């Protein structure tokens, strides 16, 4: 089992790169910790979402 960390906060990718990354993450079978402010992107690729909010 592998574990990967993908950090996309403040990242400016064009549409083609985002779509390629989405396809890759959807096909990836191991665990990924994805950090991003793009909620729509996360919802398209994640099976489970854990939200950490400052209170």
ChimeraX attribute file (.defattr): number of C-alpha atoms within 10 A of each C-alpha:
attribute: neighborCount
match mode: 1-to-1
recipient: residues
	/A:1	5
	/A:2	7
	/A:3	8
	/A:4	11
	/A:5	10
	/A:6	11
	/A:7	12
	/A:8	13
	/A:9	11
	/A:10	9
	/A:11	10
	/A:12	9
	/A:13	11
	/A:14	8
	/A:15	9
	/A:16	9
	/A:17	11
	/A:18	13
	/A:19	13
	/A:20	11
	/A:21	15
	/A:22	17
	/A:23	12
	/A:24	12
	/A:25	18
	/A:26	13
	/A:27	10
	/A:28	11
	/A:29	10
	/A:30	10
	/A:31	12
	/A:32	14
	/A:33	12
	/A:34	17
	/A:35	13
	/A:36	15
	/A:37	13
	/A:38	12
	/A:39	10
	/A:40	9
	/A:41	14
	/A:42	16
	/A:43	11
	/A:44	11
	/A:45	17
	/A:46	15
	/A:47	8
	/A:48	8
	/A:49	12
	/A:50	6
	/A:51	6
	/A:52	6
	/A:53	5
	/A:54	4
	/A:55	3
